[in-house]
Amino acid sequence: RFTSERMVPFSFPLSKCALWDPVPMGDAIGSHISYYRNPKLSVMEKTLQLAYRHTKQNDKKTLSCFLLGTLAVDEAGESITVTIDRFDPGREV
């Protein structure tokens, strides 16, 4: 992720069981989704309406919810399309 024009390392949440050795190996490399491909974001109107209605009906300042979708790469490998097509309001507990 970029923060004030510089790269910052990303990290994964802590878990009880590690699936890989967390010790860094080799030189650090940069990885950014738009470095080699043109990203596109597509959001369904119904999904936005559901999310908007949920926030209007809720009085809390912070909400726990999810936007779900799919990621697709075109045949030429030139662009990535993220399509958000579902809204999950989450659970209170």
N, C-alpha and C positions, 0 to 999 in steps of 0.2 A: 504494500500500500504506500501511497505517496503522502508525505506530510511536509508541508512548506518546502516543496521542490527538492526533497531528498528521500531516498528509499529507507524504509524501516523494516526490520525483519518481522515476519509474522510468527505466531505461535499457536499451538493447539491447546485446548483445555486439558486440565489434569484428568487422568483416568486411573482406575485401579490396576489396569493391565495394559502394558505397552505392546504394541504390535511391531515395533521396530526399535533398533538401538538409537537412542536420542543423541548420542555423541556426534558432533559435527565432523564430517570427513571431507577433505579437499577444500578448494577455494570457494568463496561465496560467489553466487551468480544472481543476477537480477531476473525476476520473472514477472511480467506484466501482461495482462490479457490483451491489451491493445498494442503491444510492441510489434507483433507480426501480423495481427489480424484486425479487421474493422468490426468492433462490437456493435450490435444493434439490440435495442430493448423494445419489446412489444408487450403491452399490457392490455388485457381485455377490459372493455368498458364496464361490464357487469362486475368484474372483480374490484375495480376502483369504486364503484357505487356501493358494494357491500362493505368495503373497508371504511369508506367515508361514513356510511350509516352507523357502523359499529362505533366509530370514534365519537360521533355526535350523541349517541345514546349512552355513552359511558362518561361518568363524571371524574374518573381518575386521570391524573396527569401522565402516568405511564401505563401502557397497555402491553399485554403479552399476546402477540398474534403472529401469524406466519403468512407470507405470500409464497405460493408454490408454483412451479412451472417446469419448463424443459429447456435444455441447452442443446443447440444443434450447430454443426459446422457444415458449411456448404460443400459441394462436391469438389470444387477447386481448392478448398482450404483457405480461401481468402477472407471469409467473414464468419463471425460467430453470432448467432441469434439466440437471445434469451427471451422466452415467451412466458409471461406470468399469466396463468389462467385460473388460479384458484386462490381463495382466501380462507384461512382457518383462524377463527378468533381465539383459539387456544383454550386453556382451562384455567380456572381461578386457583385451583389447588395443585 
